[in-house]
Amino acid sequence: MDGWDTTTTSTVQKIPLLSTRAGPRDGEKWTQRRKEEFMALIKYMEMNKERDNDWFRISPNQDGTKWKGKCWYIHNLLKYEFDLQFEIPVTYPMTAPELELPELDGKTAKMYRGGKICLTIHFKPLWSKNCPRFGIAHALCLGLGPWLAAEIPHLVDTGVIQHKEKEVTAASS
């Protein structure tokens, strides 16, 4: 896993790998895959909490095809929080989900229309190589986490985004 820091590599190696090759159109096999996804997500969230590195909350719709939640990044002791959403593609797990941060749409070149974060260079080849063993937890760990770590400090330092308290103060002045 070239390109990731040792902490990320160590963490992703502890996330359970998935075995069921199934997507939303695969009936009972999709139910089994969702169970595996939940187990991997629970393990990943437990590891994050143990390390005091809790940085996201997500939950699915009833059939597990649409996920919504929040993710956050701490920069200069300030918490920057964003809506997170994604859909499971019909070709899942062959195709990774496209993680979206809608409120950052258009604020960085490392994003596609609709707030979909750019993961093509580093993450998608790794996903393809590890299909069907990678799941949502792996996408968050190897995709969204590093993206936030690279982009949020840059967006803050260049003034593209501001902390919510600063926005409120500026609006009331």
SENULO-424162 format. One record per residue: x, y, z of N, C-alpha, C, O in turn; residue in one letter. Coordinates in nm, 4 decimals, padded with zeros to 6 digits. Atoms other than C-alpha are relative to their C-alpha. Layout:
<nodes>
NODE   n_east  n_north     n_up  ca_east ca_north    ca_up   c_east  c_north     c_up   o_east  o_north     o_up residuo
NODE        X        Y        Z        X        Y        Z        X        Y        Z        X        Y        Z       a
...
</nodes>
This chain:
<nodes>
NODE   n_east  n_north     n_up  ca_east ca_north    ca_up   c_east  c_north     c_up   o_east  o_north     o_up residuo
NODE  00.0839 -00.1185  00.0000  00.0000  00.0000  00.0000  00.0882  00.1246  00.0000  00.0929  00.2017  00.0959       m
NODE -00.0881 -00.1156  00.0153  00.2435  00.2553 -00.1243 -00.0802  00.1288  00.0041 -00.1931  00.1344 -00.0446       d
NODE  00.0640 -00.1310 -00.0013  00.1581  00.6180 -00.0609 -00.0748  00.0325  00.1279 -00.1086  00.1486  00.1507       g
NODE  00.0703 -00.0263 -00.1244 -00.0141  00.5769  00.2763  00.0987 -00.0034  00.1153  00.1978 -00.0763  00.1115       w
NODE -00.0869 -00.0006 -00.1174  00.1435  00.6540  00.6120 -00.0141 -00.1320  00.0756 -00.1083 -00.2079  00.0527       d
NODE -00.0016  00.1285 -00.0699  00.2248  00.3671  00.8468 -00.1228 -00.0208  00.0883 -00.1687 -00.1339  00.1037       t
NODE  00.1198  00.0133 -00.0838 -00.0716  00.4401  01.0768 -00.1186 -00.0464 -00.0836 -00.1925 -00.1359 -00.0426       t
NODE  00.1099  00.0389  00.0882 -00.3186  00.4154  00.7880  00.0174 -00.1441 -00.0458 -00.0783 -00.2215 -00.0445       t
NODE -00.0275  00.1365  00.0446 -00.1537  00.0985  00.6576 -00.0279 -00.0998  00.1112 -00.0901 -00.2034  00.0882       t
NODE  00.0229  00.0871 -00.1151 -00.1585 -00.0570  01.0049 -00.1490 -00.0143  00.0289 -00.1968 -00.1241  00.0574       s
NODE  00.1437  00.0017 -00.0277 -00.5242  00.0374  01.0541 -00.0744 -00.0837 -00.1021 -00.1547 -00.1694 -00.0653       t
NODE  00.0747  00.0723  00.1040 -00.6479 -00.0951  00.7205  00.0291 -00.1499  00.0057 -00.0568 -00.2304 -00.0303       v
NODE -00.0315  00.1421 -00.0121 -00.4698 -00.4251  00.7822 -00.0794 -00.0673  00.1116 -00.0916 -00.1897  00.1137       q
NODE  00.0791  00.0548 -00.1098 -00.6824 -00.4682  01.0963 -00.1504 -00.0002 -00.0285 -00.2277 -00.0605  00.0460       k
NODE  00.1414  00.0016  00.0379 -01.0153 -00.4028  00.9227 -00.0288 -00.1353 -00.0643  00.0426 -00.1768 -00.1556       i
NODE  00.0298  00.1311  00.0586 -01.1782 -00.7386  00.8468 -00.0242  00.0086 -00.1505 -00.0887  00.1014 -00.1993       p
NODE  00.0249  00.0088  00.1435 -01.1749 -00.8362  00.4813 -00.1341 -00.0685 -00.0227 -00.1767 -00.1516  00.0575       l
NODE  00.1303  00.0554  00.0326 -01.5048 -00.9250  00.3174  00.0173 -00.1128 -00.1008  00.1162 -00.1166 -00.1741       l
NODE -00.0143  00.1145  00.0909 -01.5686 -01.2433  00.1220 -00.1139 -00.0133 -00.0999 -00.0948 -00.0715 -00.2067       s
NODE  00.1150  00.0172  00.0880 -01.9140 -01.2220 -00.0344  00.0069  00.0982 -00.1160  00.0144  00.2194 -00.0959       t
NODE -00.0009 -00.0833  00.1207 -01.9088 -01.0930 -00.3905 -00.1456  00.0205 -00.0401 -00.2047 -00.0615 -00.1104       r
NODE  00.1409 -00.0257  00.0283 -02.2526 -00.9336 -00.4119 -00.0269  00.1492  00.0036  00.0347  00.2243  00.0792       a
NODE  00.0442 -00.1387  00.0051 -02.4173 -00.6053 -00.4971 -00.1480  00.0106  00.0277 -00.2126 -00.0895  00.0588       g
NODE  00.1402 -00.0234 -00.0350 -02.7607 -00.4509 -00.4453 -00.1022 -00.0836 -00.0758 -00.2148 -00.0990 -00.0285       p
NODE  00.0953  00.0799  00.0789 -02.9232 -00.6680 -00.7141  00.0069 -00.1495  00.0294 -00.0608 -00.2290 -00.0359       r
NODE -00.0271  00.1423 -00.0220 -02.8077 -00.9984 -00.5649 -00.0772 -00.0648  00.1144 -00.0341 -00.1678  00.1664       d
NODE  00.0897  00.0625 -00.0969 -03.0861 -01.0687 -00.3138  00.0650 -00.0417  00.1304  00.1226  00.0407  00.2015       g
NODE -00.0528  00.0530 -00.1261 -02.9780 -01.2932 -00.0260  00.1509  00.0193  00.0124  00.2022  00.0434  00.1217       e
NODE -00.1453 -00.0215 -00.0051 -02.6120 -01.2629 -00.1196  00.0301  00.1446  00.0410  00.1280  00.1697  00.1113       k
NODE -00.0176 -00.1399 -00.0398 -02.6478 -00.8832 -00.0822 -00.0249  00.0150  00.1501  00.0441  00.0929  00.2158       w
NODE  00.0249 -00.0025 -00.1443 -02.7931 -00.9374  00.2667  00.1231 -00.0500  00.0748  00.1612  00.0078  00.1766       t
NODE -00.1220  00.0523 -00.0623 -02.4856 -01.1459  00.3547  00.1135  00.1021 -00.0118  00.1871  00.1244  00.0844       q
NODE -00.1052 -00.1005  00.0201 -02.2526 -00.8819  00.2066 -00.0208  00.1170  00.0962  00.0758  00.1663  00.1544       r
NODE  00.0286 -00.1116 -00.0920 -02.4253 -00.6085  00.4124  00.0401 -00.0359  00.1425  00.0927  00.0489  00.2145       r
NODE -00.0422  00.0434 -00.1336 -02.3665 -00.8103  00.7302  00.1515  00.0106  00.0141  00.2020  00.0582  00.1158       k
NODE -00.1453 -00.0106 -00.0022 -01.9980 -00.8335  00.6445  00.0438  00.1471  00.0046  00.1376  00.1824  00.0760       e
NODE -00.0313 -00.1439  00.0011 -01.9913 -00.4581  00.5714 -00.0175  00.0585  00.1408  00.0680  00.1326  00.1893       e
NODE  00.0244 -00.0518 -00.1355 -02.1443 -00.3820  00.9118  00.1060 -00.0471  00.0979  00.1519  00.0311  00.1812       f
NODE -00.1025  00.0517 -00.0908 -01.8964 -00.6062  01.0923  00.1328  00.0742 -00.0202  00.2003  00.1088  00.0767       m
NODE -00.1247 -00.0725  00.0288 -01.6025 -00.4355  00.9186 -00.0099  00.1448  00.0481  00.0854  00.1976  00.1053       a
NODE  00.0187 -00.1382 -00.0460 -01.7448 -00.0887  00.9902  00.0047  00.0099  00.1519  00.0666  00.1011  00.2066       l
NODE -00.0007  00.0000 -00.1472 -01.8041 -00.1718  01.3568  00.1429 -00.0150  00.0515  00.1839  00.0567  00.1428       i
NODE -00.1390  00.0201 -00.0409 -01.4473 -00.2987  01.3918  00.0831  00.1261 -00.0247  00.1619  00.1662  00.0610       k
NODE -00.0746 -00.1213  00.0330 -01.3068  00.0109  01.2183 -00.0356  00.1137  00.0962  00.0528  00.1861  00.1420       y
NODE  00.0421 -00.1058 -00.0922 -01.5114  00.2459  01.4368  00.0525 -00.0270  00.1413  00.0920  00.0663  00.2111       m
NODE -00.0558  00.0346 -00.1320 -01.4024  00.0590  01.7522  00.1487  00.0345  00.0061  00.1955  00.0911  00.1049       e
NODE -00.1430 -00.0327  00.0039 -01.0372  00.0922  01.6497  00.0211  00.1510  00.0077  00.1094  00.1983  00.0792       m
NODE -00.0122 -00.1462 -00.0027 -01.0844  00.4640  01.5871 -00.0268  00.0555  00.1394  00.0456  00.1433  00.1863       n
NODE  00.0320 -00.0480 -00.1345 -01.2462  00.5171  01.9269  00.1104 -00.0342  00.0993  00.1434  00.0466  00.1862       k
NODE -00.1102  00.0395 -00.0882 -00.9686  00.3244  02.1018  00.1194  00.0930 -00.0144  00.1918  00.1175  00.0821       e
NODE -00.1130 -00.0893  00.0281 -00.7160  00.5575  01.9409 -00.0379  00.1476  00.0119  00.0412  00.2350 -00.0236       r
NODE  00.0518 -00.1369 -00.0092 -00.9255  00.8696  02.0116  00.0073  00.0694 -00.1362  00.0500  00.1842 -00.1483       d
NODE -00.0040 -00.0483  00.1371 -00.9577  00.9126  01.6367 -00.1357 -00.0186 -00.0673 -00.1442 -00.0589 -00.1833       n
NODE  00.1364  00.0112  00.0494 -01.3338  00.9124  01.5937 -00.0230  00.1137 -00.0987 -00.0080  00.2301 -00.0616       d
NODE  00.0091 -00.1086  00.0982 -01.4023  01.1044  01.2709 -00.1176 -00.0114 -00.0975 -00.1266  00.0679 -00.1912       w
NODE  00.1165  00.0087  00.0878 -01.7258  00.9887  01.1051 -00.1134 -00.0761  00.0669 -00.0922 -00.1543  00.1596       f
NODE  00.1203  00.0756 -00.0349 -02.0790  00.8615  01.1581 -00.0783 -00.0173 -00.1294 -00.1015  00.0795 -00.2019       r
NODE  00.0815  00.0252  00.1187 -02.2792  00.6966  00.8811 -00.1072 -00.1021  00.0332 -00.0926 -00.1822  00.1255       i
NODE  00.1041  00.1012 -00.0125 -02.5977  00.4974  00.8502 -00.0661 -00.0183 -00.1365 -00.0758  00.0756 -00.2156       s
NODE  00.0591  00.0300  00.1309 -02.7680  00.3268  00.5570 -00.1512  00.0158  00.0001 -00.2150  00.0235  00.1051       p
NODE  00.1442  00.0141  00.0124 -03.1193  00.3332  00.4235 -00.0336 -00.1476  00.0233  00.0559 -00.2273  00.0514       n
NODE  00.0426  00.1352 -00.0372 -03.3203  00.0143  00.4729  00.0664 -00.1108 -00.0811  00.0992 -00.2162 -00.0267       q
NODE -00.0602  00.1069  00.0812 -03.1737 -00.1806  00.1817  00.1515  00.0123 -00.0136  00.2142 -00.0654 -00.0856       d
NODE -00.1458 -00.0134 -00.0017 -02.8177 -00.0572  00.2392  00.0614  00.0539 -00.1271  00.1806  00.0350 -00.1514       g
NODE -00.0531 -00.0515  00.1260 -02.7832  00.1156 -00.0961  00.0347  00.1483  00.0052  00.1106  00.1963 -00.0790       t
NODE -00.0309 -00.1417 -00.0156 -02.7710  00.4783  00.0207  00.0417  00.0249  00.1439 -00.0257 -00.0166  00.2382       k
NODE -00.0559 -00.0263 -00.1318 -02.5612  00.5979  00.3111  00.0133  00.1502  00.0197  00.0475  00.2237 -00.0729       w
NODE -00.0142 -00.1424 -00.0346 -02.5612  00.9348  00.4876  00.0607  00.0102  00.1385  00.0513 -00.0813  00.2204       k
NODE -00.0565 -00.0231 -00.1313 -02.3817  01.0819  00.7806  00.0821  00.1260  00.0031  00.0608  00.2188 -00.0751       g
NODE -00.0894 -00.1146 -00.0190 -02.1167  01.3242  00.8937  00.1421 -00.0520  00.0089  00.1665 -00.1637  00.0546       k
NODE -00.1409  00.0259 -00.0236 -01.7402  01.3294  00.8818  00.0617  00.1314  00.0439  00.0092  00.2385  00.0133       c
NODE -00.0619 -00.1229 -00.0474 -01.5071  01.5761  01.0436  00.1508 -00.0143  00.0009  00.2060 -00.1243 -00.0008       w
NODE -00.1456 -00.0059 -00.0012 -01.1460  01.6840  01.0485  00.0405  00.1119  00.0951 -00.0149  00.2217  00.0891       y
NODE -00.0494 -00.1002 -00.0942 -00.9608  01.8692  01.3245  00.1248  00.0644 -00.0608  00.2211 -00.0039 -00.0956       i
NODE -00.1141 -00.0753  00.0538 -00.7260  02.1419  01.1980  00.0196  00.1235  00.0873 -00.0742  00.2000  00.1098       h
NODE -00.0305 -00.1121 -00.0898 -00.5543  02.3964  01.4240 -00.0979  00.0048  00.1179 -00.1457  00.1115  00.1564       n
NODE  00.0879  00.0177 -00.1162 -00.7682  02.2670  01.7137 -00.1452  00.0398 -00.0262 -00.2214  00.0598  00.0684       l
NODE  00.1382 -00.0309  00.0358 -01.0905  02.3494  01.5255 -00.0583 -00.1173 -00.0787  00.0086 -00.1757 -00.1640       l
NODE  00.0665  00.1121  00.0651 -01.3402  02.0866  01.4114 -00.0778  00.0499 -00.1214 -00.1644  00.1366 -00.1098       k
NODE  00.0701 -00.0301  00.1245 -01.4561  02.1111  01.0502 -00.0852 -00.1218 -00.0336 -00.0328 -00.2308 -00.0562       y
NODE  00.0931  00.1108  00.0182 -01.7662  01.8978  00.9952 -00.0730  00.0133 -00.1327 -00.1100  00.1232 -00.1740       e
NODE  00.0608  00.0007  00.1323 -01.9205  01.7960  00.6634 -00.1017 -00.1128 -00.0121 -00.0864 -00.2185  00.0491       f
NODE  00.0936  00.1066  00.0338 -02.2201  01.6005  00.5377  00.0730 -00.0987 -00.0894  00.1517 -00.0593 -00.1755       d
NODE -00.0582  00.1075  00.0800 -02.1150  01.2673  00.3888 -00.1141 -00.0843 -00.0534 -00.2077 -00.1176  00.0192       l
NODE  00.1016  00.0877  00.0578 -02.3219  01.0612  00.1503  00.0621 -00.0794 -00.1144  00.1599 -00.0368 -00.1759       q
NODE -00.0414  00.0793  00.1150 -02.2763  00.7880 -00.1058 -00.1042 -00.1076 -00.0264 -00.1803 -00.1471  00.0619       f
NODE  00.0867  00.1098  00.0404 -02.4676  00.5247 -00.2976  00.0879 -00.1182 -00.0369  00.1995 -00.1019 -00.0862       e
NODE -00.0692  00.1216  00.0398 -02.3623  00.1670 -00.3498 -00.0324 -00.0231 -00.1479 -00.1492 -00.0381 -00.1835       i
NODE  00.0279  00.0206  00.1429 -02.3208  00.1201 -00.7268 -00.0557 -00.1398 -00.0271 -00.0282 -00.2338  00.0475       p
NODE  00.0577  00.1311  00.0331 -02.5117 -00.1637 -00.8930  00.1090 -00.1009 -00.0323  00.0863 -00.2213 -00.0202       v
NODE -00.1110  00.0900  00.0321 -02.1749 -00.3091 -00.9979  00.0907 -00.0259  00.1209  00.1985 -00.0834  00.1063       t
NODE -00.0741  00.0235 -00.1238 -02.0535 -00.3161 -00.6343  00.0087 -00.1497  00.0250 -00.0893 -00.2192 -00.0018       y
NODE -00.1213 -00.0633 -00.0495 -01.8168 -00.4548 -00.5121  00.1096  00.0191 -00.1059  00.2207  00.0608 -00.0733       p
NODE -00.0995 -00.0226  00.1055 -01.6388 -00.4434 -00.8487  00.0324  00.1492 -00.0131  00.1445  00.1861 -00.0484       m
NODE -00.0166 -00.1447  00.0081 -01.6871 -00.0656 -00.8417 -00.0106  00.0592  00.1401 -00.1052  00.0302  00.2132       t
NODE  00.0016 -00.0647 -00.1321 -01.6037  00.1400 -00.5330 -00.1093  00.1061  00.0057 -00.1437  00.1646 -00.0970       a
NODE  00.0970 -00.1089 -00.0126 -01.8652  00.3805 -00.3961  00.0696  00.1348 -00.0199  00.1874  00.1502  00.0123       p
NODE -00.0523 -00.1351  00.0164 -01.8174  00.7474 -00.4858 -00.0429  00.0816  00.1209 -00.1609  00.1127  00.1374       e
NODE  00.0268 -00.0720 -00.1241 -01.7912  00.9349 -00.1574 -00.0230  00.1476 -00.0305  00.0537  00.2096 -00.1042       l
NODE  00.0388 -00.1377  00.0306 -01.9593  01.2755 -00.1608 -00.0029  00.0877  00.1248 -00.0539  00.0480  00.2296       e
NODE  00.0084 -00.1061 -00.1002 -01.9150  01.5889  00.0507 -00.0642  00.1196 -00.0713  00.0064  00.2096 -00.1167       l
NODE  00.0685 -00.0974  00.0849 -02.1808  01.8072 -00.1155  00.0333  00.1463  00.0287  00.0393  00.2266 -00.0643       p
NODE -00.0243 -00.1409 -00.0305 -02.1017  02.1303  00.0688  00.1369  00.0487 -00.0452  00.1628  00.1690 -00.0453       e
NODE -00.1314 -00.0394  00.0524 -01.7455  02.1264 -00.0670  00.0033 -00.0008 -00.1526  00.1082  00.0231 -00.2125       l
NODE  00.0073  00.0042  00.1455 -01.8627  02.0943 -00.4278  00.0521  00.1311 -00.0603  00.0071  00.2399 -00.0243       d
NODE -00.0546 -00.1164  00.0690 -01.6616  02.3288 -00.6482  00.1077  00.0757  00.0753  00.1563  00.1776  00.0262       g
NODE -00.0978 -00.0727 -00.0814 -01.4177  02.4308 -00.3745  00.1421 -00.0533 -00.0137  00.2364  00.0074  00.0371       k
NODE -00.1330  00.0563  00.0200 -01.1269  02.2088 -00.4760  00.0044 -00.0729 -00.1342 -00.0960 -00.1270 -00.1806       t
NODE -00.0175  00.0712  00.1271 -00.9878  02.0645 -00.7977 -00.0031 -00.1508  00.0208 -00.0211 -00.2259 -00.0750       a
NODE -00.0024  00.1433 -00.0283 -00.9712  01.7255 -00.6257 -00.1395 -00.0512  00.0338 -00.1601 -00.1238  00.1310       k
NODE  00.1387  00.0358 -00.0223 -01.3444  01.6792 -00.6537 -00.0737  00.0046 -00.1330 -00.0416  00.0853 -00.2203       m
NODE  00.0831  00.0008  00.1190 -01.6006  01.5955 -00.9203 -00.1334  00.0679  00.0291 -00.1649  00.0990  00.1440       y
NODE  00.1304 -00.0638 -00.0155 -01.9414  01.7493 -00.9806 -00.0849 -00.0742  00.1025 -00.0872 -00.1972  00.1056       r
NODE  00.0846  00.0580 -00.1032 -02.1793  01.6922 -00.6926  00.0718 -00.0223  00.1319  00.0135 -00.0745  00.2269       g
NODE -00.0753  00.0159 -00.1233 -01.9062  01.6934 -00.4316  00.0634 -00.1368  00.0160  00.0983 -00.1761  00.1273       g
NODE -00.0640  00.1316 -00.0065 -01.7633  01.3514 -00.5196  00.1509  00.0194  00.0062  00.2098  00.0864 -00.0786       k
NODE -00.1434 -00.0203 -00.0167 -01.4074  01.3316 -00.3951  00.0775 -00.0833 -00.1021  00.0352 -00.1926 -00.1397       i
NODE -00.0840  00.0647  00.1002 -01.1335  01.2362 -00.6408  00.0850 -00.1083  00.0658  00.1665 -00.0798  00.1536       c
NODE -00.0760  00.1124 -00.0540 -00.9920  00.8921 -00.5638  00.0632 -00.0841 -00.1103  00.1040 -00.1977 -00.0860       l
NODE -00.0404  00.0817  00.1134 -00.8800  00.7809 -00.9080  00.1441 -00.0474  00.0033  00.1692 -00.1646 -00.0246       t
NODE -00.1411  00.0349  00.0154 -00.5001  00.7832 -00.8878  00.0455 -00.1053  00.1008  00.1068 -00.2049  00.0624       i
NODE -00.0534  00.0883 -00.1024 -00.4304  00.6103 -00.5564 -00.0968 -00.1110  00.0416 -00.0562 -00.2259  00.0590       h
NODE  00.0923  00.0929 -00.0626 -00.7449  00.4403 -00.4366 -00.0632 -00.1004 -00.0962 -00.0687 -00.2194 -00.0651       f
NODE  00.0742  00.0910  00.0888 -00.9292  00.2931 -00.7353  00.0821 -00.1197 -00.0469  00.0277 -00.2300 -00.0521       k
NODE -00.0768  00.1204  00.0354 -00.6406  00.0686 -00.8524  00.0120 -00.0981  00.1176  00.0087 -00.2195  00.0978       p
NODE -00.0088  00.0849 -00.1183 -00.6060 -00.0622 -00.4959 -00.1320 -00.0725  00.0234 -00.1328 -00.1906  00.0579       l
NODE  00.1323  00.0612 -00.0141 -00.9828 -00.1248 -00.4773 -00.0144 -00.1143 -00.0999 -00.0563 -00.2240 -00.0629       w
NODE  00.0131  00.1032  00.1034 -00.9762 -00.3178 -00.8059  00.0827 -00.1232  00.0331  00.0379 -00.2364  00.0144       s
NODE -00.0909  00.1100 -00.0346 -00.6839 -00.5282 -00.6897 -00.0538 -00.0821  00.1178 -00.0265 -00.2018  00.1273       k
NODE  00.0475  00.0664 -00.1222 -00.8610 -00.6134 -00.3609 -00.1490 -00.0330 -00.0015 -00.2064 -00.0621  00.1035       n
NODE  00.1416  00.0334  00.0121 -01.2135 -00.6760 -00.4886 -00.0168 -00.1512  00.0110  00.0613 -00.2226 -00.0519       c
NODE  00.1067 -00.0622 -00.0779 -01.4302 -00.8178 -00.3267  00.0338  00.0173  00.1476 -00.0555  00.0402  00.2293       p
NODE -00.0373 -00.0015 -00.1419 -01.2309 -00.8096 -00.0023 -00.0157  00.1362  00.0656 -00.0357  00.1439  00.1868       r
NODE  00.0170 -00.1339 -00.0560 -01.2551 -00.4311  00.0412 -00.1478  00.0372  00.0023 -00.2261 -00.0057 -00.0825       f
NODE  00.1372 -00.0467 -00.0133 -01.5761 -00.2662  00.1563 -00.0034  00.1470  00.0410  00.0936  00.2204  00.0227       g
NODE  00.0223 -00.1398 -00.0370 -01.7126  00.0608  00.2888  00.1046  00.0484  00.1004  00.1569  00.1589  00.0861       i
NODE -00.0997 -00.0406 -00.1004 -01.4774  00.0695  00.5899  00.1352  00.0263 -00.0653  00.2056  00.1199 -00.0274       a
NODE -00.1270 -00.0183  00.0701 -01.1794  00.0325  00.3574 -00.0029  00.1288 -00.0839  00.0964  00.2010 -00.0918       h
NODE  00.0137 -00.1229  00.0789 -01.3112  00.3115  00.1324  00.0153  00.1236  00.0890  00.0760  00.2226  00.0483       a
NODE -00.0130 -00.1132 -00.0924 -01.3372  00.5422  00.4333  00.1445  00.0136  00.0472  00.1993  00.1239  00.0493       l
NODE -00.1358 -00.0017 -00.0531 -00.9955  00.4463  00.5712  00.1035  00.0414 -00.1040  00.1905  00.1237 -00.0758       c
NODE -00.1011 -00.0251  00.1033 -00.7999  00.4566  00.2448 -00.0396  00.1076 -00.1002  00.0440  00.1545 -00.1774       l
NODE  00.0475 -00.1012  00.0937 -01.0133  00.7044  00.0518 -00.0304  00.1316  00.0677  00.0414  00.2299  00.0492       g
NODE  00.0449 -00.1250 -00.0610 -01.1945  00.9631  00.2586  00.0972  00.0543  00.1037  00.1254  00.1741  00.1041       l
NODE -00.0917 -00.0460 -00.1050 -00.9542  00.9791  00.5543  00.1206  00.0740 -00.0558  00.1450  00.1884 -00.0175       g
NODE -00.1145 -00.0708  00.0577 -00.6427  01.0614  00.3506 -00.0403  00.1236 -00.0812  00.0324  00.2230 -00.0828       p
NODE  00.0469 -00.1160  00.0773 -00.8445  01.2952  00.1253 -00.0245  00.1184  00.0932  00.0188  00.2302  00.0651       w
NODE  00.0241 -00.1077 -00.0968 -00.9623  01.4966  00.4260  00.1317  00.0553  00.0542  00.1479  00.1767  00.0666       l
NODE -00.1285 -00.0422 -00.0563 -00.6082  01.5053  00.5688  00.0793  00.0852 -00.0983  00.1537  00.1742 -00.0570       a
NODE -00.0725 -00.0772  00.1004 -00.4713  01.6417  00.2424 -00.0724  00.1292 -00.0373 -00.0090  00.2333 -00.0542       a
NODE  00.0748 -00.1134  00.0545 -00.7496  01.8779  00.1378 -00.0477  00.1020  00.1025 -00.0418  00.2220  00.0758       e
NODE  00.0586 -00.0951 -00.0955 -00.9022  02.0319  00.4504  00.1021  00.1029  00.0482  00.0703  00.2218  00.0467       i
NODE -00.0954 -00.1039 -00.0399 -00.5842  02.2007  00.5810  00.0282  00.1004 -00.1121  00.0402  00.2203 -00.0872       p
NODE -00.0244 -00.0889  00.1146 -00.5211  02.3403  00.2319 -00.1183  00.0954 -00.0219 -00.0987  00.2150 -00.0437       h
NODE  00.1191 -00.0836  00.0190 -00.8799  02.4663  00.1967 -00.0138  00.1049  00.1096 -00.0566  00.2173  00.0835       l
NODE  00.0059 -00.0945 -00.1116 -00.8636  02.6291  00.5400  00.1088  00.1058 -00.0154  00.0820  00.2255 -00.0048       v
NODE -00.1136 -00.0925  00.0077 -00.5184  02.7825  00.4918 -00.0123  00.0986 -00.1159  00.0407  00.2095 -00.1083       d
NODE  00.0196 -00.0910  00.1131 -00.6194  02.9334  00.1562 -00.1289  00.0819  00.0130 -00.1598  00.1634 -00.0739       t
NODE  00.1213 -00.0775 -00.0240 -00.9445  03.0711  00.3016 -00.1223 -00.0455 -00.0775 -00.2249  00.0226 -00.0767       g
NODE  00.1136  00.0503  00.0769 -01.1711  02.8613  00.0805 -00.1134 -00.0435  00.0928 -00.2308 -00.0219  00.0627       v
NODE  00.1012  00.0328 -00.1012 -01.3502  02.7240  00.3868  00.0417  00.0639  00.1316  00.1602  00.0832  00.1591       i
NODE -00.0242 -00.0576 -00.1319 -01.3841  02.8773  00.7300 -00.0722 -00.0832  00.1042 -00.1693 -00.1532  00.0756       q
NODE  00.0640  00.0698 -00.1100 -01.4695  02.7345  01.0656 -00.1379  00.0608  00.0229 -00.1555  00.1815  00.0060       h
NODE  00.1384 -00.0454 -00.0178 -01.8427  02.7600  01.1442 -00.0106  00.1192  00.0954 -00.0882  00.2112  00.0695       k
NODE  00.0053 -00.1115 -00.0952 -01.7820  02.9910  01.4452  00.0478  00.1293 -00.0641 -00.0069  00.2360 -00.0362       e
NODE -00.0488 -00.1186  00.0697 -01.5843  03.2307  01.2260 -00.1021  00.0512 -00.0985 -00.1167  00.1722 -00.1157       k
NODE  00.1053 -00.0400  00.0930 -01.8648  03.2285  00.9675 -00.1112  00.0732  00.0732 -00.1624  00.1739  00.0242       e
NODE  00.1065 -00.0636 -00.0794 -02.1200  03.3149  01.2378  00.0436  00.1380  00.0458 -00.0344  00.2330  00.0385       v
NODE -00.0535 -00.1281 -00.0451 -01.8989  03.5935  01.3761  00.0033  00.1001 -00.1139 -00.0338  00.2161 -00.0960       t
NODE -00.0082 -00.0897  00.1169 -01.8429  03.7391  01.0278 -00.1392  00.0436 -00.0445 -00.1585  00.1585 -00.0841       a
NODE  00.1365 -00.0329  00.0431 -02.2152  03.7248  00.9463 -00.0671  00.0969  00.0964 -00.1476  00.1796  00.0535       a
NODE  00.0645 -00.0883 -00.0969 -02.3158  03.9021  01.2685  00.0664  00.1363  00.0088  00.0109  00.2276  00.0700       s
NODE -00.0697 -00.1297 -00.0038 -02.0613  04.1842  01.2210 -00.0544  00.0983 -00.0980 -00.0056  00.2110 -00.1059       s
</nodes>
